Amino acid sequence: MVSAVLVALVLGIIHVSLVAHTRTILHASAWEGARYASYYGTTDRDGAELTERLIREALGASHHSSLSVRHVDVAGQPGVSFTVESRVPQVGLWSPGGEIVVEAAIP
């Protein structure tokens, strides 16, 4: 009886850690892509390609996410905002499901 509770607890900890890791990777990739797109001489597409490459390298080619780019005002200055949406990763056959949405805006 104790082992069933222990296994559930360990799977829960692994799942929370995996979700936190995925969210951190997605946010860092979106931030880097937005920062790169805000440089002089680069385009939104350059930043989007960098974001997609960073996500693919960190989470693997089988990870699917969608990226949207829009122009916004950040602290009164024109900037670019990258929003990444992704599904919550699964641990084995068990996962509560859901979606992770992160946004990074750079002036």
Secondary structure as UniProt FT lines:
FT   HELIX           2..37
FT   TURN            40..41
FT   HELIX           44..59
FT   TURN            61..62
FT   STRAND          65..74
FT   TURN            75..76
FT   STRAND          77..87
FT   TURN            92..93
FT   STRAND          99..106
//
